[in-house]
Amino acid sequence: MELLIAVTVGVLFAVGTFMLLRPRSFPVVQGLILISHGINTTLVSMGRVQLAGPPVLAVESAARADPLAQALVLTAIVISFGMTAFLLVLAYRRYQRGRSERVDLEVARG
């Protein structure tokens, strides 16, 4: 299970980084969304959360799943939703004013 989570996080980061390097603004927003999902998956996996398992991992040793990681992920989801909404509005406004959604036009014009 750990290998599957590690591969999933790696793929999310790789595809997110690839999409961040695109010249249009909407794939850049999608890349940021994928990277934030990769970060959230990493945080959940660090909290020792098991599928269909109890929050108390072993009764005799009192080992428990860490609730801090779950709280951090909930906070990160809200923050990434707000950031995504802001970036989409910013990209739409850029499209309205410049009639283009390309990110690299400002750099090319100097």
N, C-alpha and C positions, 0 to 999 in steps of 0.2 A: 504494500500500500504506500509506503514511503517513496518507493521508486516512481510510482505513478504520479504522486503529488509533485515530486521533484521535476519530472519530465513536463508535467502540465505547467508548472511555474516557469520553467525554461522556455517552453514554447510561447507562453503569454508574453514574456519579456522580449523574446526574439521578434515575434510578429509586431508587438507594440513599438519596438525600436525601429523596425523597418518602416512602419506606417508614420512614425514621427519624422522620418526623413523625406516624405513625399512632398511635392511642391504645392499641393492644394491644401486648403485649410480643414476641410471635413475629415480627410484621412488622418490629419494630425490630431484632431479631437478624438477620433476612434483609437488611435495609438495610445493616447493618454488614458483612455478608458481601459484598454487592455492591460496597460502597465499597473493601473490601480487595482485591477482584479488580481494580477499576479502578486502584488504586495499583500492584498487581503488574504489570499490563499496561503502565502508564506506565514502570515501572522496566525492564522487559524491552525496551521500544522505545527507551529511552535508551541501551542497551548495544549498539546496532547489530547485533542478531541478525537474520539473514536466514533465510527459510524455505528448506530444502534447500540451504543454502550452506555453504561451508567456514568454519571459525573464523578462518582467515587470509583477510582480505578482498582484499588485493592483495599479491602476492608481492614485486614490485619495491619497493613503498613500505613493506612490513612493517606495514601497517595491520591490526589485529586487532580482533575483537569483544571488548568489555570483559567479562571474567569476573566483575568485582566486582558488576555489576548482577544477574547470574544468582545469585551467592551471596547477595545481599541478598534476592532474591525467595524463595529457598529458606528463608531465615531467617524472612521475613515470612509464608510459608505456615504454618510450624510455630507461630508466635506467634498468627496469626489462628485456627488450629484450636483452640489452647488457650483463647483468648478466647471463641470460639464455644461450646465445650463448657461453659465456666464460665457464660456468659450463659444458656444453655439450662437448666442446673441451677438457676440463680438464678430464672429465670422459672417453672420448674416448682415450685420451693419457694414462690414468691409465690402461685402458683395454689392450692397445697395449704393454705396458711395463710389466705389471704383469700378463697378460692373465686372469684377473679376474675383475669383476666390483663390487665386494663386498667392502663396506666401512669399515667394522669391522675387516678385516684381519690385518691391521696395529696394531690395539689395541691388538688383540689376540697374535700376534708374539712378542709384547713388544718392 
